[in-house]
């Protein structure tokens, strides 16, 4: 079976997104009880990251010209 084009680049991009989500959550968790503003910001960051992923604009992620 041949690999689909841009699979590696897509995997790398998705890995970056997962790492960004992990970082936002890790930054907020120790402050759940004492800094609600920080937690709210982390949740907003996560929502924005997930919105980009769910939009699914792969051409934009990979820097490809738009069709």
Sine and cosine of phi, psi and omega as CSV:
sin_phi,cos_phi,sin_psi,cos_psi,sin_omega,cos_omega
0.00,0.00,0.74,-0.67,0.01,-1.00
-1.00,0.04,0.50,-0.87,-0.01,-1.00
-0.98,0.21,0.67,-0.74,0.04,-1.00
-0.90,0.43,0.50,-0.86,0.02,-1.00
-0.88,0.48,0.59,-0.81,0.08,-1.00
0.92,0.39,0.24,0.97,-0.02,-1.00
-0.87,0.50,-0.71,0.71,-0.02,-1.00
-0.90,0.44,-0.70,0.71,0.00,-1.00
-0.89,0.45,-0.64,0.77,0.02,-1.00
-0.92,0.40,-0.68,0.74,0.06,-1.00
-0.86,0.51,-0.68,0.73,0.00,-1.00
-0.91,0.42,-0.65,0.76,0.01,-1.00
-0.90,0.43,-0.71,0.70,0.00,-1.00
-0.91,0.42,-0.57,0.82,0.07,-1.00
-0.89,0.46,-0.66,0.75,0.06,-1.00
-0.87,0.49,-0.65,0.76,0.01,-1.00
-0.90,0.43,-0.69,0.72,0.02,-1.00
-0.90,0.44,-0.67,0.74,0.04,-1.00
-0.89,0.45,-0.62,0.78,0.03,-1.00
-0.91,0.42,-0.67,0.74,0.06,-1.00
-0.88,0.47,-0.71,0.70,0.00,-1.00
-0.87,0.49,-0.68,0.74,0.00,-1.00
-0.90,0.44,-0.68,0.73,0.00,-1.00
-0.89,0.45,-0.70,0.72,0.00,-1.00
-0.93,0.37,-0.69,0.73,-0.01,-1.00
-0.89,0.46,-0.58,0.81,0.01,-1.00
-0.93,0.37,-0.56,0.83,-0.10,-1.00
-1.00,0.05,-0.59,0.81,-0.16,-0.99
-0.81,0.59,-0.68,0.74,0.00,-1.00
-0.91,0.40,-0.20,0.98,-0.11,-0.99
-0.91,-0.40,0.26,0.97,-0.06,-1.00
-0.82,0.57,-0.65,0.76,-0.07,-1.00
-1.00,-0.02,-0.35,0.94,-0.12,-0.99
-0.90,-0.43,-0.28,0.96,0.00,-1.00
-0.67,-0.74,0.97,0.25,-0.05,-1.00
-0.88,0.48,-0.47,0.88,0.02,-1.00
-0.91,0.42,-0.65,0.76,0.02,-1.00
-0.90,0.43,-0.67,0.74,0.02,-1.00
-0.90,0.43,-0.69,0.73,0.04,-1.00
-0.87,0.49,-0.65,0.76,0.03,-1.00
-0.91,0.42,-0.66,0.75,0.03,-1.00
-0.89,0.45,-0.65,0.76,0.05,-1.00
-0.90,0.43,-0.63,0.78,0.05,-1.00
-0.90,0.43,-0.68,0.73,0.05,-1.00
-0.86,0.52,-0.70,0.71,0.01,-1.00
-0.88,0.47,-0.68,0.73,0.00,-1.00
-0.88,0.47,-0.66,0.75,0.01,-1.00
-0.91,0.41,-0.67,0.74,0.02,-1.00
-0.89,0.46,-0.73,0.69,-0.01,-1.00
-0.90,0.43,-0.57,0.82,0.04,-1.00
-0.89,0.46,-0.67,0.74,0.04,-1.00
-0.88,0.48,-0.72,0.70,-0.02,-1.00
-0.90,0.43,-0.72,0.70,-0.05,-1.00
-0.94,0.35,-0.43,0.90,0.09,-1.00
-0.89,0.45,-0.53,0.85,0.11,-0.99
0.93,0.37,0.49,0.87,-0.01,-1.00
-0.99,0.14,0.97,0.26,-0.09,-1.00
-0.87,0.49,-0.63,0.78,0.01,-1.00
-0.85,0.53,-0.66,0.75,0.02,-1.00
-0.92,0.39,-0.68,0.73,0.00,-1.00
-0.86,0.51,-0.64,0.77,-0.08,-1.00
-1.00,-0.05,-0.01,1.00,0.02,-1.00
0.96,0.29,0.37,0.93,0.00,-1.00
-0.99,0.14,0.45,-0.89,0.07,-1.00
-0.90,0.43,0.55,-0.84,0.00,-1.00
-0.96,0.29,0.59,-0.81,-0.02,-1.00
-0.99,0.14,0.00,0.00,0.00,0.00
